[in-house]
Amino acid sequence: MTNFLPILIATVCACGEAPERANDFYWENDKVGFRAYGPGDPHVWSGFDIFNKLPDAGATCGEVLHNPSACGDWHVTPYKGILDNYTIGAGRGCGGIAMFADGEWKTFPNWESYRVITNGDERCEFELVYPAFSAAGKMTCHITLEKGSRFFRNDVSFEKKVRDFWVGPGLDLEPKRGHHGRVDEHCLGYYTWVSLFEDEKNEAEGSTATAIMVPFDDSARLMTDNQNCRVIAVNAQRFTYYAGAAWSKAGEIKNHFDWREELVKLQNKLIESLPPID
């Protein structure tokens, strides 16, 4: 394998694989960044991690992951406005998928393949494929992140339909991993969400806010998995959800009231996008 650093083209929205960082797959925009652990990582961690970003960040998440040893301790000290201080471990992080099948909670191995669809200023769009881990077969995550949004959309599909199969996104609420603070849950009509505005860690790190939302599915139910992650579970072969994050140090989302308002805005946006009723 040729040893070289890739030339990065700066775009507002970007996604891609970072072979230099255990094949992490990242996606980001002007507000926030995320990553999924790849086949090069020895940990079986299929949750989604978060990159906190300042509005005037002088670097990208892609830059950090493609050059991890040249960016300082970016888990503790921000590198040009980019900080990865979110602890994920074996949990679901922010929106990682969990399933309840065969009488127990299961989590997927790391992704095995990907396909980039769009990389540009207005949006990034891609697919991550996870290996079969139940009778439902392989899982495909079709993820879209748009400029200016704190939430990515994930259209999830499985190869096969299985009876008594509950699956959905999870949100980490485990205090031992640093995820404690103000939790809000909303389950009304066709919208179910869980949000967390974490207690401030210290002056430098501030607070991280996270949330997941499943719209348009009246089968959704709230469950808690074996890693103390809150899961919005649905009984479906295909479903859509939204997951997002914000950082108090960025100055726009300062408390849990601000964060809840972001969830309400997303819900209203989805309602407005519904076709009119004849």
C-alpha positions as CSV (number, residue, x, y, z in Angstrom):
1,M,0.0,0.0,0.0
2,T,1.4,3.4,-1.0
3,N,2.1,5.6,2.1
4,F,1.0,9.1,1.4
5,L,-1.3,11.8,2.9
6,P,-4.4,12.6,0.8
7,I,-4.9,16.0,-0.6
8,L,-8.1,17.3,1.1
9,I,-10.5,19.5,-0.7
10,A,-12.3,21.8,1.7
11,T,-16.0,21.6,1.3
12,V,-18.7,22.5,3.8
13,C,-20.1,18.9,3.8
14,A,-17.8,16.0,3.5
15,C,-17.6,12.3,4.1
16,G,-15.1,9.6,3.5
17,E,-12.9,6.8,4.9
18,A,-9.7,7.5,6.9
19,P,-7.4,4.5,6.5
20,E,-4.9,6.3,8.7
21,R,-7.3,6.0,11.6
22,A,-8.3,2.4,11.6
23,N,-10.7,2.9,8.6
24,D,-13.0,5.3,10.5
25,F,-15.7,6.6,8.2
26,Y,-16.6,10.3,8.9
27,W,-19.2,12.8,7.9
28,E,-19.4,16.4,8.8
29,N,-20.8,19.9,7.9
30,D,-20.3,23.4,9.3
31,K,-22.0,22.5,12.6
32,V,-20.9,19.0,13.7
33,G,-19.0,15.9,12.7
34,F,-19.6,12.1,13.2
35,R,-17.7,8.9,12.6
36,A,-18.4,5.2,12.4
37,Y,-15.6,2.7,13.4
38,G,-14.3,0.7,10.5
39,P,-12.9,-2.8,9.8
40,G,-9.4,-1.7,10.8
41,D,-10.5,-1.1,14.4
42,P,-9.9,-3.9,16.9
43,H,-12.9,-2.9,18.9
44,V,-16.4,-4.0,17.9
45,W,-17.9,-0.6,18.3
46,S,-20.8,0.1,15.9
47,G,-22.1,3.1,17.7
48,F,-21.7,6.6,16.2
49,D,-19.1,9.0,17.6
50,I,-19.3,12.8,17.7
51,F,-16.8,15.6,16.8
52,N,-17.5,18.9,18.5
53,K,-16.8,21.9,16.2
54,L,-16.5,25.6,16.7
55,P,-18.2,27.9,14.2
56,D,-14.8,29.3,13.1
57,A,-13.0,26.0,13.1
58,G,-9.7,26.2,11.2
59,A,-9.7,22.4,10.4
60,T,-12.1,19.6,9.4
61,C,-12.8,16.3,11.0
62,G,-11.4,14.7,7.9
63,E,-8.2,16.5,8.3
64,V,-7.8,15.3,11.8
65,L,-8.6,11.7,11.0
66,H,-6.3,11.6,7.9
67,N,-3.5,13.1,10.0
68,P,-4.2,11.9,13.5
69,S,-0.6,12.0,14.8
70,A,-0.1,15.5,13.6
71,C,-3.0,17.2,15.3
72,G,-2.0,17.0,19.0
73,D,-4.2,15.3,21.6
74,W,-7.5,16.1,19.8
75,H,-9.4,14.0,22.4
76,V,-8.5,16.5,25.1
77,T,-7.5,19.8,23.5
78,P,-9.3,21.2,20.5
79,Y,-7.3,21.1,17.3
80,K,-8.1,24.3,15.4
81,G,-11.7,24.1,16.8
82,I,-12.2,20.4,16.5
83,L,-12.6,18.2,19.6
84,D,-13.4,14.5,20.0
85,N,-14.1,14.4,23.7
86,Y,-17.2,12.2,23.4
87,T,-16.7,8.7,24.9
88,I,-18.5,5.9,23.1
89,G,-17.0,2.5,24.1
90,A,-19.4,-0.3,23.5
91,G,-22.5,2.0,23.7
92,R,-24.6,3.3,20.8
93,G,-23.1,6.8,21.1
94,C,-25.4,9.1,19.1
95,G,-27.7,7.1,16.9
96,G,-25.8,3.8,16.6
97,I,-28.2,0.9,15.9
98,A,-29.2,-1.7,18.5
99,M,-31.5,-4.7,18.0
100,F,-33.5,-6.9,20.3
101,A,-33.7,-10.4,18.8
102,D,-33.5,-14.0,20.0
103,G,-34.4,-12.7,23.5
104,E,-31.3,-10.5,23.9
105,W,-29.8,-7.1,22.9
106,K,-27.3,-7.3,20.1
107,T,-25.1,-4.7,18.4
108,F,-23.5,-5.0,15.0
109,P,-19.8,-5.5,14.2
110,N,-18.1,-2.5,12.5
111,W,-19.1,-1.6,9.0
112,E,-17.7,-3.7,6.2
113,S,-18.2,-1.6,3.0
114,Y,-19.3,1.9,2.0
115,R,-20.4,3.9,-1.1
116,V,-20.1,7.7,-1.3
117,I,-23.0,9.2,-3.3
118,T,-22.4,12.9,-2.8
119,N,-19.6,15.1,-1.4
120,G,-20.1,18.8,-1.6
121,D,-20.9,22.1,-0.1
122,E,-24.7,21.6,0.3
123,R,-24.8,18.0,1.5
124,C,-22.9,14.7,1.8
125,E,-24.6,11.4,1.2
126,F,-23.3,7.8,1.5
127,E,-24.1,4.2,2.5
128,L,-22.5,2.0,5.1
129,V,-23.1,-1.7,5.0
130,Y,-22.9,-3.8,8.1
131,P,-22.4,-7.6,8.1
132,A,-25.2,-10.0,8.9
133,F,-25.7,-10.3,12.6
134,S,-29.1,-11.9,12.8
135,A,-31.7,-13.6,10.7
136,A,-32.5,-10.2,9.2
137,G,-29.2,-10.3,7.2
138,K,-27.0,-7.3,6.4
139,M,-27.9,-3.8,7.4
140,T,-27.5,-0.8,5.1
141,C,-27.4,2.7,6.5
142,H,-28.1,5.4,3.9
143,I,-27.0,8.6,5.6
144,T,-27.5,12.2,4.5
145,L,-26.2,15.4,6.2
146,E,-27.0,18.8,4.9
147,K,-25.3,22.1,5.3
148,G,-26.4,24.1,8.4
149,S,-28.2,21.1,10.1
150,R,-27.2,19.5,13.4
151,F,-29.0,16.3,12.4
152,F,-28.2,13.6,9.9
153,R,-30.9,11.4,8.4
154,N,-30.4,7.6,8.3
155,D,-32.6,5.4,6.1
156,V,-32.0,1.9,7.5
157,S,-32.8,-1.3,5.7
158,F,-32.3,-5.0,6.3
159,E,-32.1,-7.8,3.7
160,K,-35.0,-9.9,5.3
161,K,-38.1,-9.3,7.2
162,V,-38.1,-11.1,10.6
163,R,-40.9,-11.6,13.1
164,D,-40.5,-10.2,16.6
165,F,-37.6,-8.1,15.5
166,W,-37.1,-4.8,17.3
167,V,-34.4,-2.5,16.1
168,G,-33.6,1.2,16.2
169,P,-31.2,4.0,17.1
170,G,-29.8,4.4,20.6
171,L,-28.6,7.3,22.7
172,D,-25.9,6.8,25.3
173,L,-27.1,7.7,28.8
174,E,-24.4,5.9,30.7
175,P,-22.8,8.1,33.5
176,K,-19.6,5.9,33.5
177,R,-19.0,7.1,30.0
178,G,-19.7,10.7,30.9
179,H,-23.2,10.8,29.5
180,H,-25.3,12.3,32.3
181,G,-27.3,15.5,32.5
182,R,-30.8,16.6,31.5
183,V,-32.8,13.9,29.6
184,D,-35.9,14.7,27.7
185,E,-38.2,12.1,26.1
186,H,-41.1,12.8,23.8
187,C,-43.5,10.2,22.5
188,L,-46.6,11.7,21.0
189,G,-48.3,10.8,17.8
190,Y,-45.9,9.9,15.0
191,Y,-42.8,11.5,16.6
192,T,-40.6,9.9,19.2
193,W,-37.4,11.4,20.4
194,V,-34.8,11.2,23.2
195,S,-32.4,14.0,24.0
196,L,-29.6,14.6,26.4
197,F,-27.9,17.9,27.4
198,E,-24.9,16.7,29.3
199,D,-23.6,18.3,32.5
200,E,-20.6,20.5,31.8
201,K,-17.4,18.5,32.1
202,N,-15.1,21.5,32.6
203,E,-14.6,25.0,31.3
204,A,-12.6,23.8,28.3
205,E,-14.9,21.0,27.3
206,G,-18.3,22.5,28.1
207,S,-21.4,20.4,27.4
208,T,-22.3,18.1,24.5
209,A,-26.0,17.8,23.5
210,T,-27.2,14.7,21.7
211,A,-30.6,13.5,20.4
212,I,-32.3,10.9,18.3
213,M,-35.8,11.1,16.6
214,V,-37.9,8.6,14.8
215,P,-40.8,10.2,12.9
216,F,-43.8,8.7,11.2
217,D,-43.8,5.4,12.9
218,D,-46.6,4.6,15.4
219,S,-44.9,1.2,16.3
220,A,-42.0,3.1,18.0
221,R,-41.4,2.2,21.6
222,L,-38.7,3.4,24.1
223,M,-36.5,0.7,25.4
224,T,-33.2,0.5,27.3
225,D,-30.4,-1.8,26.2
226,N,-27.8,-3.7,28.1
227,Q,-25.3,-0.7,27.8
228,N,-27.7,1.8,29.4
229,C,-28.5,3.3,26.0
230,R,-32.0,4.5,25.4
231,V,-33.3,2.9,22.2
232,I,-36.2,4.0,20.0
233,A,-37.1,0.6,18.7
234,V,-39.4,-0.2,15.8
235,N,-40.6,-3.5,14.4
236,A,-39.7,-2.9,10.8
237,Q,-37.4,-4.0,8.0
238,R,-37.0,-0.4,6.9
239,F,-37.2,2.8,8.9
240,T,-35.9,6.3,9.0
241,Y,-34.5,8.3,11.9
242,Y,-32.5,11.5,12.7
243,A,-29.6,11.9,15.1
244,G,-27.7,15.0,16.0
245,A,-25.4,16.9,18.4
246,A,-24.4,20.3,19.5
247,W,-21.6,21.8,21.6
248,S,-22.2,24.5,24.2
249,K,-18.7,26.0,23.5
250,A,-19.9,26.9,20.0
251,G,-22.2,29.5,21.6
252,E,-25.5,28.7,19.8
253,I,-26.9,25.9,22.0
254,K,-26.2,26.9,25.6
255,N,-28.7,24.8,27.7
256,H,-31.3,22.1,27.5
257,F,-34.0,24.6,26.6
258,D,-32.1,25.6,23.5
259,W,-31.5,22.0,22.6
260,R,-35.2,21.1,23.0
261,E,-36.1,23.9,20.7
262,E,-33.8,22.4,18.1
263,L,-35.8,19.2,18.3
264,V,-39.0,21.1,18.0
265,K,-37.7,22.9,14.9
266,L,-36.7,19.5,13.3
267,Q,-40.1,18.1,14.1
268,N,-41.9,21.1,12.5
269,K,-39.7,20.9,9.5
270,L,-40.6,17.3,8.9
271,I,-44.3,18.1,9.4
272,E,-44.0,20.9,6.8
273,S,-42.5,18.4,4.3
274,L,-45.5,16.1,4.5
275,P,-47.6,16.1,1.3
276,P,-51.0,17.8,1.7
277,I,-54.0,15.7,2.6
278,D,-56.6,15.7,-0.1
